[in-house]
Amino acid sequence: MASSVFPSEKLGLNDPSPSLSQPHKTSYLSAISPLTGLFGRFSEWRNSLDLPNPGTVENLQKEVKLTHLTNFMFDGARADLTKGLSVNPAFQISHSFTLGSQVATPSYNFGAVYATSNLLLQGSVDHEGNVNARMNQGWSETCITKMQAQLSHQAGHSMLQLEQDYQGRDYSLNAKAVNPSPTDLTGIYIGSYFQSVTKNLALGFETLHQRQTPEMTELATSYLAKYTSTDRNWIATAQLQPSGILQTTYWQKLSEKVDVAADLQVIAAPQRRDAIATLGAKYDLRMATFRAQLDSTGKVSALLEQRFAPSFAFLVSGEIDHFKNAAKVGVGVMIESSTLTPEEMGMPPQI
């Protein structure tokens, strides 16, 4: 039936080209078959090792940063007011106030967060008109595209960062571009690769390519290592930078409520030789979290976050610099409210 409707030339019956291309296709497949076979055996051997994902380079020292006070310390007075408007999708707004700080001027910040299962949108604007925006788009469980932007009326303070993150079975890939220019390719470009070599040890590198002008370029590579215990109760990391800076960290979970962490930074540059050591601990109570920290520069810091209710928390922070004979004190409150009913929030109805 088909041959009576279509000419034999269109069916390829009298077309000599298939007979001519078939040997080329067969020879091409036979040429690459050893490579595909080798790659297949390598993949099978790699899967048989059952290596875990090492995590991202950005979160290399995540546990230490959550234990130390570096990202939580403040002075003066602060207030954070958050109001939830929706649960699914998640949508909330926040008002933040700071005043009386010795290192920062009084400020006000308004923020909003919108999140679904695969999308995160976050934005904020302060009293001076500076705008910060962040977007995370998850295409799958292993592939995430990120964007961060900062708009400022001050020259040189505006910023755009594009990032692509991929989590493999036993490795992590990340690429960043900060203020990229498509015309002359100026900007800062960062690429990292992190690979598990055993179930406990992961090695990787991070390369920074800075192109300030088409004629000025700079290339630097840092080397990373991370060792995780089998029970994941302690983690040790090391990062070596080409400028002569070595940073090592150690984190251990002593119990369900107590974490301790240590950080050592050694600077062996030609212009400067120095070392800074930091010790910290975090203690989680039923309705409070207490952090304490001591470093080799003579600073002793502490932070208490006390929750009197799930929607209200009171913060007290303090720092004493023994070498400079100076001190800082901070107090703050965090209040969360919602316009949703208990049923909308997934809570059991009140009887």
Secondary structure, DSSP 8 states (H G I E B T S, - for coil): -HHHHS-TTTTTSS-SHHHHHHHHHHHHHHHHHHHHHHHHHHHHHHHHHT------STTTTHHHHHHSSTTT---EEEEEEEEEEETTTEEEEEEEEEES-SSS--EEEEEEEEE-SSEEEEEEEETT--EEEEEEEESSSSEEEEEEEEE-SSTT--EEEEEEEEE-SSEEEEEEEES--TTT--EEEEEEEEEESSSSEEEEEEEEEEEEETTEEEEEEEEEEEEE-TTSSEEEEEEEETTTEEEEEEEEE-SSSEEEEEEEEEEE-SS-EEEEEEEEEEEE-SSEEEEEEEETTSEEEEEEEEEEETTEEEEEEEEEETTTTEEEEEEEEEEEEESS-TTTTT-----
